């Protein structure tokens, strides 16, 4: 659906916490830096006015939307938004915006004018499926009029030349709506990017136990181009926190086999809902570098949350103003990110399948491609000395740093990682 472009590398932006003022113009002035890191798409958290009724924290959640057709004046104007989109396009970048269709703010005009659009109990009281989301009311997708209104909203923003949408908690919205929404929005602007926020497997189970309808990733794959890998999220956390790599690799391999080949998994290490990866890894630079390389070179969609490139450990508060300090950007790490995106542009489109050799020490990946196969080794556990791997002895050119890597007696030096090589074209026979 977006095959005419380079493999997608997404840079997620929380506008409110992007700079000292938290405005769209600050984002626009920084687009060249983002592009120079190799990202070809920015994803904006909701830019709409935030609800006041039941507001969380000082500034409220951007996911409590009060008006889908407006830009929050705290962030800027509609003109600022269109200028941002125009500048991104000039830089050959795409823009996707966050749409929150599962619920609205409690003071959205529909609450008083169209209460039939909302889930209510027998007494007419508004209901919510997730107790912690106390600043919103859930929408009722049994209303065909509501569905039409939401599709009209998508068409409005498509006419503003946005290149796609990220949909909040897409799993909790029925597939019948997604099918219709995609078809009718594509009639206005074709080749839009559709990124769905699915929910982790445990949440699917809990919601179904509570008799709350929820879609699995395999269902969402019918409509969406990109999904978060939340079906393996618990195993990812176990791999990061407890260095338990085998279950994570095995389940990733399985998911690549059962999902449609054209579905891209968004290999995010962090986002606005999750803790900073640098915090989870205790600021251990070697592990951060290897996990980052793995997330970019594993088949799928690369993803970085604003500030991740600074190795920041502080997760910006969703309800307050906590701007990122980009002055802390490490130039070596920025250079690595740039190189990883360059490699993606050369390799990702040709990857047909992948497997993950069982290894409790490092993450390994074999990628089978149209133009020669690739192998990656990522020392995400921060080991030292020799690492045993599943690759034949020889010398190989590391695409990441252009150095030669020696495999002898089935081992490599831990310090050589992350390693990413062409296993058939770049083997150097040294007689070992």
Buried (B, 14 or more C-beta within 10 A) or exposed (E): BBEEBBBBBBBBBBBBBBBEBBBBBBBBEBBEBBBEBBBBBBBBBBBBBBBEBBBBEEBBBBBBBBBBEBBBEBBBBEEBBBBBBEBBEEBEBBBBBBBBBBBBBBBBEBBEEBEEBBBBEEEEEBEBBBEEBEBBBBBBBEBEEBBEBBBBBBBEBBEEEBBBBBBBBBBBBBBEBBEBBBEBBBEBBEEBBBBBBBBBBEBBEBBEEEEBEBBBBBBBBEBBBBBBBBBBBBBBBBBBEEBBBBBBBBBBBEBBEEBEEEBBBBBBBBBBEBBBBBBBBEEBBBBBBBBBBBBBBBBBBBBBBBBBBBBBBBBBBBBEBBBBEBEEBBEEBBEBBBBBBEBBEEBBBBBEEBBBBEBEBBBBBBBBBEEBBBBBBBBBBBBEEEBEBBBEEBBBBBBBBEEEBBBEEEBBBBEBBBBBBBBEEBBEEEEE
